[in-house]
Amino acid sequence: MNDRADENVIRACRQGDQAAYAELVQRHYRHVFALCLGLLASVHDAEDIAQETMLKGLANLRNLAQPEQFEPWILRIARNLCVDLLRRRKRAKTIAADPETAPTQGANENHDLEHALRRLPQELRLPLTMYYFEHRDAKSIAGKLGVSPSLAYQRIREARRQLHELLTEGGPYE
Amino acid sequence: MDLAAGLLSESEAQELQKHLNSCADCRSLLQALQNEENVLADYFARLEAETARRQERVLRALERSSTTPRATRSLWRTIMTSRYGKFGAIAATLALAAIATLFLSRSTPAYALTDLPATFDQARVIHLRGRHYFSSPRKPDGAEVPSVETNNWIDLANHRYRYTSLGASYDGKGNVTIRAMEMVCNGPYTMMVNPEAKMVFYMRSSDLNREVMTYRLSRMAWMELWGRPDQLKLAEFVKVGRENMDGTVYDIWQWDMAPAAGGDSGAPGSPVVSPSASLRFKLWLTADHGRLTRSQVWMPNQDGQWQLRHDYQMIEYDVEPPASAFALEPPPGYAAANAKETAPLTGLTTSITSTDTYEYSVPVSFTLADGSVVMGWHSSGRKTRESQEPLFASLVFGGPLPKLPVEFFGLKPAGAVNGTTYTGYHLAWTRKANQFMEWGLYVPDGAPPAGVKLLGYDVLCRFNLDPQPKGTIHMADYGFPVGNAADFERCVLGAMAEFSDGGTPPPDVTWQKVVDLAQKIRNH
């Protein structure tokens, strides 16, 4: 990632060129969406929170002390918004009413996969999403998660193992 | 598990492979895991393909968040400084609220038009009921050609459809006759309804033909509504009004398409742009969720006045079709030309295009999960009766395509949005009643554009004829989606079997071999 280019874009935004922020969206949206998807397990929720994140990023750009750290900063915003959403859901106990827990009319053949992904623990789903959606290797995932590469490997393996069990409805895997 | 997910080192993979060579159970498990890998990869690839749409939605939200209601402020200032300001406070507040609501509703819809293609693509049932108008040319007595109503249902989940195709014939003197042929497909039978003859004719369809045809009609339904996806600029629509019908509020959006360079003439039922005409599109979307419910296409007449051409008064997705939608009984007053029991069996359609020197057909194409395409095609010279077998004799799997008179060497996404080219490689050939069919694998050299599922593919061809014919061939297909090994066996191998004398596909073509070949070509 070209941090210096981010810095220049942020400087332009702060000088009133809000259209320059679109460039930051195009560079970072994918990573924000991937993080939200990994944390929330719902494409719709991830879209909403990712959008809210980018809007909040623009509104709070003046508070970013180190423009070269835009990516970790915007990902922190995303993570916090995801946590807030999950806390609200837990308090409201709306899981039973969540339309995404039930098959919808028009559901495609990936419904089983989506359901299985949702059932994975967050700590496994997130590295799995980074691996398949962002095409990151284990070392890069380790860096993003702040864990060792071997632990990142273990989590991806365990995620695939549990996903296999969920997709085969508990069939034995040795 | 790690082998399937690509997480092993080379030495670990080799050691595991040695075990697999002698353990059928583990090979079977590996196949299942690799199938899961393909499903996972396909799922995330589809999410990836939607990234541009999501980003655009964010950019629109950013744009709306930075808009300031100048008109509202100036009006407020006017009210508060007028001599009647105090007395008119309540009325002014109400007026302000109404204006703010109107302005906000214009600039901050709760949806984005650019979501329409994805919504359409994900629909499993599509219902279009509309009326089609023909203002010119006119009937021999000068009267307008009567409008025609169509009521099309496409049920992708159950591979059944009710679809009216419109055709026009011209007598060379400017007079036109509109023909509407309705097809109703339900289960193994298709009923062709001819309103001119008040007659129906039954056919039996192969399962594969039904499945492919239903998919093709779903793509054609898009073309019916809006023409070519690459010509439609959804981001340029502007909101021109609102309607309240039966308690539901609809936003009305409009876009005038400028004349395009090149293109087909506007045949009935297909609003494709002609070089000298422009089109006006109007869409009705529910104000709360942006659900598309009505669509109109207008064209200017000779006097430059806009005239309604297509009015799709009802557009529905994923509703339960009524039982009568796919009924196979002849309409009242119609006779049956044959019985279902004796209906002829039809497979994948082979519509052959002929010129003086060559003929060709492209009956079917399939898009694999990784974006590559398997396409079956045939071509031969009109002036030769020699067998084509020598042209196929030395071909190898993954090698060059045969040098047939018309050689479809590649594909491009229709409209060629980002320059991706698909290069063709030979997979197999089949033969049925002296017609040789080439089956090629077309691998993209870049990421296919997100819209390729609606756009389809344009074929690239060269002529291996002497002398070279003039002109080129324009044709396209949609690429029936094939997501996994089971789909591949049913659809791709099923198609190969249909075009084979023995009714069986070539023995050495498998999903895994084709996927591995595509990967190898991409990595080369």
Contacts between the chains, C-beta under 8 A, distances in Angstrom:
chain1	res1	chain2	res2	distance
A	18	B	62	7.6
A	18	B	66	5.5
A	21	B	62	6.6
A	22	B	59	5.5
A	22	B	62	7.0
A	25	B	55	6.2
A	25	B	58	5.6
A	25	B	59	6.2
A	25	B	62	7.1
A	26	B	55	6.2
A	29	B	51	7.3
A	29	B	54	7.1
A	29	B	55	5.1
A	29	B	58	6.2
A	30	B	51	5.7
A	33	B	51	7.1
A	33	B	54	6.5
A	37	B	47	7.5
A	43	B	47	6.8
A	47	B	54	5.8
A	47	B	57	7.6
A	50	B	54	7.2
A	50	B	58	7.3
A	51	B	54	7.9
A	51	B	57	6.7
A	51	B	58	5.0
A	51	B	61	5.7
A	54	B	58	5.1
A	54	B	61	8.0
A	54	B	62	7.0
A	55	B	58	7.8
A	55	B	61	6.2
A	55	B	62	6.5
A	55	B	65	5.9
A	58	B	62	6.3
A	58	B	65	7.5
A	105	B	124	7.6
A	105	B	318	5.1
A	106	B	122	6.5
A	106	B	123	6.2
A	106	B	124	4.6
A	106	B	125	7.5
A	106	B	317	7.3
A	106	B	318	4.1
A	108	B	122	6.8
A	108	B	124	7.8
A	109	B	483	7.0
A	110	B	39	7.3
A	110	B	42	7.9
A	110	B	43	5.1
A	110	B	46	7.8
A	113	B	39	5.9
A	113	B	40	7.0
A	113	B	43	5.5
A	114	B	43	7.7
A	129	B	44	7.8
A	132	B	40	5.7
A	132	B	41	6.7
A	132	B	44	4.4
A	133	B	44	4.6
A	133	B	47	6.2
A	133	B	48	6.6
A	138	B	7	7.7
A	153	B	7	6.8
A	156	B	5	7.3
A	156	B	7	6.7
A	157	B	1	6.6
A	157	B	2	6.2
A	157	B	5	7.7
A	157	B	7	6.5
A	160	B	1	5.4
A	160	B	5	5.4
A	161	B	1	5.9
A	163	B	36	7.4
A	163	B	40	7.7
A	164	B	1	6.8
A	164	B	33	6.6
A	164	B	36	6.3
A	167	B	36	6.1
A	168	B	32	7.7
A	173	B	1	7.6
